[in-house]
Amino acid sequence: MSPLEEAISRLCEGVSEKDLARATEELTTRYQTLKSHQTDLHRLVYLCVRMPATYAALCRVFQEFEVPQTVLDCGAGPGTAIWALPGHQLTLIEKDPEFVKLGKKLSPDAAVTWKTESFLEIKDRAEMILFSYSLNEIPPSKLSQVICQAYRQTENLITVIEPGTPEGFERIRKVRTQLLDLGMSLLAPCPHHNTCPMQGDNWCHFSVRLPRTSLHRRIKKGSLGFEDEKFSYLVASKKPFSPEGMRVVRHPLKRRGHVILDLCTKEGLIQLASTKHKKAKWGDLIPFVKNANSIIEPRKESLPD
């Protein structure tokens, strides 16, 4: 069990699993409608069933670039970024005072600054401004305003992580267009600054696998010892940067002697049959391939996750 999971388990001591299971079902229903946490029990359930997954997604995204020392986390929830960025100087903005209390209980020794306020008006500056699973908390009409303010307040980077759903990716796509219009460069995952080639039923998202605790399995009534968190993300920089390579945007298809890769490139979406990238994984950035074995047309049907 990870240190984060141990801290969550300690907070759950004395709470019946029956109550946690009931609150899990209620929270799922509320996410489909209000996307809010009504009670302390709902917030505790969020820690059990969602926080480890969002933590895993954060850690995966932060592997793509060097995270600067000062970070402003907008919509910080219970402080997931504290666990993903130990040793960094964090300012956490969270409008729910009860989530702030939980975050302080989870990591009482963390040297971070909490601010109980909305991030619709970003006032602080940092080397990186982070929106982790938080842009869905604001009205769509306010999205452009928030991103413009983030652009003004960041010293360099803006990082956005959203659920790996069509709706989550659509927010990422809008932010991508806006940041390019503002003159920012894309560090990841995009390997180019051209128009996003994802169309129709395809959307850009990635996956990270994490183990489930026994408590998680019991309150969600799940049988698998793991779960796959799907996420979409974007990292942009004020400093000029020219992306290179090709991004693997679906699970590779393993074949005898070769692998078929679905790739996002400067030329659009392609499939590459390669003997040189047998170990490539979904989400990897691979170099341009000279004298490739073959480039074939992308599958026309919607690609499976």
C-alpha positions, 0 to 999 in steps of 0.5 A: 500500500502506498503512503497516500493509500495508507493516509486515506485508510487512516481517515476511513477508520471508524466509518462503516464500509456499508456507509462508504458503499452507499455513499459511493453509489450516491457520489456516482449519481451526483457526478452524472448530474451536479458534479459536487460533493454534498456531505463529508461522507461523499468527500471521504469516498472521493478519497477512497475511489478517485484520489488514487486514480487522479494521483496516478494520472498526475504522476504519469503526466509529470513524467513527460517534462521537468516540473518547475519548482513553483506550482499553482494548483487551481481546483486542488481538491484534497491536495493530490498534487502534494503527493505527486510533487513532493518537495515542490513549492505548491499553492493550492486553490480550493473553494470547498473548505471541507476538502481543504480540511481533508487535504490538511489531515492527509498531509499535515506536514506538507509545506504548502499554501492553501487558499480557500477561494475560487480560481475564476480570478487567478491572482497568484503567479507561479512557474506552472499553473495546473488544472487537474480534473478541475475545468469541469467545475466552471461554466463553459462560458468562463473557460476562455476567461480562466485560460487567459488569466492563467496565461497572464499569471504563469511564468512559463507552463500551463498543464491541464488534465481532464477525464479521458472522455469525449467531453474531457478531451473537447475541453482540452481541444478548446484550451489547445487552440486558445493557447496556440493562438496566444503564442504558446508552444506545446510540450506534450502530448502533441508532437506538432502545432498543427490542427488536431487531427482527432475527428468524429468518434476518436478522441485523444486520451491515454491510460494508466493502470493502478492497483486497487486497495481491498477497501476500494474493491469492497466499497465499489463491489469490484472483483479486479485488483486494478483499474485503468484511469483514462485521462486527456492532458496538455502541457504548454510553454511560453518558451519556444519549443518545436515538438518532434517525434510521433505519439502512440495514441492507442494500444499497439497491436502485437503481431508476429514479428512486428507491431502496428502503431496508431500514431499522431504525427505532423502529417496527421493520424497514421498507422505504422507497421514496425519491427523496431518498436515492439516495446512501444506503449500507448502514450509513448513518444517515439522518434520519426521512423526513416525507411519504415517497414510500411505505413498503412491507412488508419482503421476507419472504425472507432479505435478501441481504448 
